[in-house]
Amino acid sequence: MAYRFAAFLLTVALCAAPALSFSAGAPDGACGDMIPQHHTDPQKSAAPYSIILSKKAIRAGEGVTITVQGNSNKDTIKGLLCQVRVGETPIGVFDVPPNNNNLQKLDCGSSKGSAVTHKKITNAPNSLTFNWIAPPALSEEARAYCTIALNGGVFWVKHTSDLLKVSP
């Protein structure tokens, strides 16, 4: 009888762990492939979210506001990991006010603030807005990439924005 009870408790613990993982933000291990470690496969369908840039072109060193928004009221955001990349290289820095209750900066590798991720979101919003600042010497086109989670088991990886032209 004790063996059955112990097996039951182990099963419950193993099933609960993935649901509790990373509720306070993406781990830095997700920086490269942007795949959250949710122990389930990402969605293959088109993401029901839009990534909206406040501008289509900026100068190096300037910023742009990025909004990740559900396409309907039921498309809320429980988890988020965003980077701005040139090719596959994350660039720039995110600007998140310290009093923001839903978002925080994430250091990917040695790049300080090169990603933005969620904090523990209790009431999942339909949209999240944050700022990104281009590096001073950048002169290329960049794109925002976001992994967006509706919940722990339903998420889309590397959803993209329109191109952003950055000139010197």
PyMOL commands that set and color helices and strands:
alter all, ss='L'
color gray80, all
select helices_A, chain A and resi 2-20+28-30
alter helices_A, ss='H'
color red, helices_A
select strands_A, chain A and resi 49-53+57-59+63-70+79-86+89-90+93-95+103-108+111-118+127-133+141-151+154-167
alter strands_A, ss='S'
color yellow, strands_A
deselect
rebuild
show_as cartoon
